[in-house]
Amino acid sequence: MEHPVTVENLTVAYHQKPVLREVEFSVPKGKLIGIVGPNGAGKSTLIKSILGLIPRASGEVQIFGKPYKQERRRIGYVPQRESVDWDFPTSALDVVLMGRYGHIGWFRRPSSKDKALAMSALEKVGMADYADRQISQLSGGQQQRVFLARALAQDAEIYFMDEPFVGVDAATEKAIIALLTELKHQGKTVLVVHHDLQTVTEYFDWVLLLNIRLIEFGPTEEVFTAENLQKTYGGRLSLLQESGNLSAFKA
Ligand SMILES: Nc1ncnc2c1ncn2[C@@H]1O[C@H](COP(=O)(O)OP(=O)(O)OP(=O)(O)O)[C@@H](O)[C@H]1O
């Protein structure tokens, strides 16, 4: 089987303190995968280290069996909303066009085809009317949609999304999950950092449970069990149960 992402023995440390330890997994193609674990489990760190945005203490990452640098164009990334400088003076359309630079090169002007692709991506996320608006003047949920449009315009084969549902309303969340499902049906592989345990079984085919170490990785119906959640969240699980975040979960 073809593996879009393979991670071997990955350890990442900040100031000598490991925040990911000996993580190993191999992602199957064409799945929608949830990355789940408590705050500070290393979920964002996992994505950033796969993308080479932060250094690894040890480990190997392969994209379709090759080093990341050779295959980076095949990857789309939607970062956490808080990590982006929204004051940067640029329009929504320009942000989406940045997704095309892997195809057109940084120093060439985007063609009318690139612009049409960018506009159609904005249309898909319901943001075509805001194409000329400065991104600083969009709401949080609208900004999130523009970033999603950028990833769509990139036409990647693997997508990493860091909490795409934070700060969006219920209708937008459903629209985003419908888009991600469409990408999956096109044979693309989508990995999503996700916090709402109630929707995990509904949204994701596979789940990666993480708490510094990889707890489990596999099909949701096999992996998303009470026992594995206990291993992942430890004492915090009872808090989640009390808050109702696990009410939909069948043990
Ligand atoms: N730039 C940094 N410098 C030092 N420590 C960091 C840095 N970024 C993250 N950390 C630490 O690394 C650990 C993992 O952080 P990370 O953001 O990957 O967790 P997460 O699972 O994505 O958390 P959350 O669910 O809260 O977003 C945390 O303990 C965090 O405090």
The ligand as an ORCA input file, in Angstrom:
! r2SCAN-3c Opt
* xyz 0 1
  N       7.958     27.344     20.996
  C       7.899     26.586     22.111
  N       8.841     26.689     23.071
  C       8.806     25.902     24.170
  N       7.856     25.001     24.412
  C       6.868     24.861     23.505
  C       6.839     25.642     22.304
  N       5.751     25.286     21.577
  C       5.126     24.329     22.302
  N       5.800     24.059     23.453
  C       5.424     23.052     24.454
  O       5.385     21.801     23.814
  C       4.314     21.013     24.310
  C       3.450     20.571     23.129
  O       2.817     21.727     22.561
  P       1.826     21.617     21.326
  O       1.421     22.996     20.961
  O       2.423     20.747     20.292
  O       0.597     20.830     22.009
  P      -0.857     20.581     21.457
  O      -1.156     19.132     21.683
  O      -0.995     21.070     20.066
  O      -1.704     21.466     22.480
  P      -3.118     22.242     22.372
  O      -4.166     21.182     22.368
  O      -3.144     23.008     23.654
  O      -3.081     23.100     21.145
  C       3.593     21.863     25.344
  O       4.032     21.458     26.612
  C       4.045     23.270     25.013
  O       4.063     24.065     26.183
*
